Amino acid sequence: MTGFTGAALVALAMLAPAAAHADGTGGTHRYVEVRGAKLYTQIYGHGPPIVFLHGGMAFFDNNFAKQLAYFSGFRTVVGIDQRGYGHSPDGPWSLSYQMMADDTAAVIEKLGLGPVDIVGHSDGANIGLLLARDHPKMVRHLVISGANLRVDLSPEEKQRAQWSPEQLAGHLREVAASLPPWYLPDYSKVSPDGPDHWIALLAKTYDMWLQPVVMDPADLRKISTPVLVMAGDHDFTSIEENAEIFRGLPHGQLMIVPASNHGTFIKRPSLVNLAIREFLDQSVNGAASNQ
């Protein structure tokens, strides 16, 4: 497999395993019904809220296991499992970053969290950018890691509309084999849809990954929120594309995490947690400006 999807899967395969369940820090666990979906949310700690947005085929528990204990000591940590992921049931819909961004806004509003800080990884980073663009009054600061603006499709992937069911099944088998081996066991332990639904969720996610444009670069100028753009120095999204995101933002900062791949939150937690904390502690008036 070549193109964006192949590069992304290589990066995902390099992720270190994380705990499938949140550790014993207590907290409140509940389903929030928004826009025809039931989204599983977890809330820990006290203080100004931080909402964590997980990556594709992951969920809050196994994407941010090394952030929960750290940030819940002095902030309110809010984890959301998007539609079909983790503890949240799937339904008769296709998936899109835009839908998830609007879902997230609805959860923030329904929980009465007010303006929040957002931390997003991979697909969650893309969701965070859309959330900040479309719902600016809800987002105080945004931290993204492993985001992408576009998808470099292979010639084969560009012809996906003509794939037969057998060809699609073959591609999904390749994708499944390339994912970290702990993705399916983690999903199976918590999903209300059961382990047999995993391949159906993967098919929806794969289709979302193959959409050629995640966000028009011109839309970055519409984001007034201070944004910390992070990426591993061996991330699947190039340093150049992350620099493009940073330069397009009116109030952006850029951090390339050394000795890291796509799994910045798992591979370099101490460094990443400190960088996020320092960024979030800055006042909006003190944020760096690219203009």
C-alpha positions in Angstrom: 0.0 0.0 0.0 1.4 3.4 -1.0 0.3 7.0 -0.5 -0.9 8.8 2.6 -2.7 5.8 4.0 0.4 3.6 3.8 2.6 6.2 5.5 0.0 6.7 8.2 -0.3 3.0 8.9 3.5 2.7 9.2 3.4 5.5 11.7 0.6 3.9 13.7 2.3 0.6 13.7 5.2 2.2 15.5 3.1 3.3 18.5 3.9 1.8 21.8 1.0 0.0 23.6 -1.0 2.0 26.1 -3.4 0.9 28.8 -6.8 0.0 27.5 -8.6 1.4 30.5 -8.2 4.6 32.5 -6.3 4.1 35.8 -8.0 4.3 39.2 -8.4 8.0 39.6 -12.1 7.9 40.0 -14.0 10.4 37.9 -17.5 10.6 36.4 -18.4 8.4 33.4 -21.6 9.0 31.4 -23.1 8.9 28.0 -24.1 12.3 26.5 -26.8 12.2 23.8 -26.1 14.8 21.1 -27.1 15.0 17.4 -28.6 11.5 17.3 -25.5 9.9 18.9 -24.5 8.7 22.4 -21.0 9.8 23.2 -19.2 8.3 26.2 -17.5 11.0 28.3 -15.2 10.8 31.3 -14.4 13.7 33.7 -11.6 13.8 36.2 -10.0 16.3 38.5 -10.8 20.0 39.2 -9.9 23.3 37.6 -10.2 24.8 34.1 -11.3 22.1 31.7 -9.2 20.4 29.1 -11.0 18.3 26.5 -8.9 15.5 24.9 -9.8 14.3 21.4 -8.4 10.9 20.4 -7.0 9.6 17.1 -8.5 7.3 14.6 -9.4 3.7 15.8 -8.3 4.7 19.3 -10.3 6.2 22.2 -9.6 8.4 25.2 -8.3 5.6 27.5 -5.6 4.2 25.3 -4.7 7.4 23.5 -4.1 9.6 26.6 -3.3 7.1 29.3 -0.1 9.1 30.1 -1.9 12.5 30.3 -4.8 11.6 32.5 -2.9 11.3 35.9 -0.7 14.3 35.1 -3.3 16.8 34.1 -6.2 15.7 36.4 -4.0 16.8 39.4 -4.6 20.5 38.6 -7.2 20.6 35.7 -10.5 19.1 34.9 -9.8 16.4 32.3 -12.6 15.6 29.9 -12.3 12.6 27.6 -14.8 12.0 24.7 -15.0 8.8 22.7 -16.3 9.8 19.2 -19.1 7.9 17.4 -18.3 4.2 17.2 -14.9 4.5 19.0 -14.2 3.1 22.4 -17.2 3.0 24.6 -19.4 4.9 22.2 -21.8 2.9 20.1 -21.8 3.1 16.3 -24.8 3.8 14.1 -26.1 4.1 10.6 -23.9 7.0 9.5 -20.6 7.6 7.7 -17.9 9.3 9.6 -16.4 12.8 9.0 -14.1 15.2 10.8 -16.7 17.9 10.4 -19.4 15.7 12.1 -17.1 14.9 15.0 -16.2 18.6 15.4 -19.8 19.5 15.6 -20.5 16.6 18.0 -17.7 17.8 20.2 -19.1 21.3 20.3 -22.5 19.9 21.3 -21.0 17.9 24.1 -19.1 20.9 25.5 -22.4 22.9 25.3 -24.5 20.2 26.9 -22.1 19.7 29.8 -21.9 23.4 30.4 -18.1 23.5 30.3 -17.8 26.9 28.8 -14.7 27.9 26.9 -12.3 25.0 27.1 -8.8 24.0 26.2 -8.6 21.3 23.5 -5.9 18.7 23.0 -6.2 16.6 19.9 -4.0 13.8 18.5 -4.0 12.7 14.8 -7.7 12.6 13.7 -8.5 14.4 17.0 -6.1 17.2 15.9 -8.0 17.6 12.7 -11.2 17.7 14.6 -9.7 20.4 16.9 -8.8 22.6 14.0 -12.4 22.4 12.6 -13.8 23.0 16.1 -11.7 26.1 16.6 -12.6 27.4 13.1 -16.4 26.8 13.5 -16.9 27.3 17.2 -14.3 29.8 18.3 -16.2 30.9 21.4 -15.9 27.4 22.8 -12.1 27.0 22.4 -9.7 28.9 24.7 -6.5 27.2 23.5 -5.8 24.4 21.1 -3.0 21.8 21.1 -2.7 19.5 18.1 -0.2 16.8 17.3 -0.1 14.8 14.1 -2.6 16.9 12.1 -2.7 17.0 8.3 -4.3 19.4 5.8 -4.5 17.1 2.9 -4.1 13.4 1.9 -1.6 12.3 -0.7 -3.6 9.5 -2.3 -1.9 6.8 -4.3 -3.1 6.2 -7.9 -4.8 3.1 -6.6 -6.6 5.0 -3.7 -7.8 7.6 -6.2 -9.8 4.9 -7.9 -11.5 3.7 -4.8 -14.9 4.5 -6.1 -14.4 1.8 -8.7 -13.3 -0.9 -6.2 -15.2 -4.1 -6.1 -16.4 -5.4 -2.7 -13.5 -7.9 -3.0 -11.0 -5.2 -3.6 -12.3 -3.1 -0.7 -12.1 -6.2 1.6 -8.5 -6.8 0.5 -7.6 -3.2 1.3 -9.3 -3.4 4.7 -7.3 -6.5 5.5 -4.1 -4.7 4.7 -5.1 -1.8 6.9 -6.1 -4.1 9.7 -2.8 -6.0 9.5 -0.9 -2.7 9.6 -2.5 -1.3 12.7 -0.9 -1.7 16.2 -1.8 -5.2 17.4 -3.4 -3.9 20.6 -6.1 -1.8 18.8 -8.5 -4.7 18.3 -8.2 -6.2 21.8 -8.6 -2.7 23.4 -11.7 -2.1 21.3 -13.1 -5.5 22.1 -12.9 -4.9 25.8 -15.0 -1.8 25.8 -17.1 -1.4 22.7 -20.9 -1.9 23.1 -21.0 -3.1 19.5 -18.7 -6.1 20.2 -15.5 -7.2 18.5 -17.2 -8.3 15.3 -18.1 -4.6 14.5 -14.5 -3.5 14.5 -14.0 -4.2 10.7 -17.1 -2.2 9.9 -15.8 0.7 12.0 -12.4 0.4 10.3 -14.1 0.6 6.9 -15.8 3.9 7.9 -12.6 5.3 9.3 -10.6 4.2 6.2 -13.1 6.0 3.9 -12.7 9.2 6.1 -8.9 8.9 5.9 -9.1 8.8 2.1 -10.9 12.2 1.7 -8.4 14.3 -0.1 -8.9 17.6 1.8 -9.1 17.8 5.6 -9.0 21.6 5.8 -8.3 24.3 3.2 -5.1 26.0 4.2 -6.8 29.4 3.7 -9.2 28.4 6.6 -6.3 28.4 9.0 -6.4 32.2 8.9 -10.0 32.1 10.3 -8.7 30.5 13.6 -8.2 33.2 16.2 -7.5 30.7 19.0 -3.9 30.3 20.1 -2.7 27.0 18.7 0.3 24.8 19.6 1.2 22.7 16.6 3.2 19.6 17.6 4.6 16.7 15.6 7.2 14.0 16.1 10.4 14.4 14.1 9.5 11.1 12.5 5.8 11.7 12.2 3.9 10.6 9.1 2.9 14.2 8.4 6.0 16.0 7.2 7.7 18.7 9.2 7.1 20.9 6.2 3.3 20.4 6.4 3.3 21.1 10.1 5.3 24.3 9.4 2.6 25.2 6.8 -0.1 24.7 9.5 1.9 26.8 12.0 2.5 29.6 9.5 -1.1 29.7 8.4 -2.4 30.4 11.9 -2.6 34.0 13.3 -1.6 32.8 16.8 0.4 29.7 16.3 3.4 28.1 18.0 5.4 25.1 16.6 7.1 22.3 18.4 8.8 19.3 16.7 9.2 16.6 19.3 12.6 15.0 19.1 13.1 11.2 19.0 9.4 10.7 18.4 7.0 9.3 15.8 3.3 9.8 15.4 2.8 8.7 19.0 4.0 11.8 20.7 1.7 11.5 23.7 2.8 7.9 24.4 6.4 8.0 23.4 7.5 11.3 24.9 4.9 12.0 27.6 7.0 14.0 30.1 8.2 16.4 27.4 4.9 16.7 25.7 2.9 17.2 29.0 5.3 19.9 30.1 5.1 21.7 26.8 1.3 21.5 26.8 1.1 22.8 30.4 3.3 25.8 29.7 1.4 26.6 26.6 -2.0 26.4 28.3 -0.8 28.5 31.2 0.0 31.4 28.8 -2.6 34.1 28.6 -4.3 34.8 25.3 -2.7 38.2 25.2 0.7 36.7 25.6 0.3 34.2 22.8 2.8 34.4 19.9 1.5 35.9 16.7 2.5 35.0 13.2 1.3 38.3 11.8 
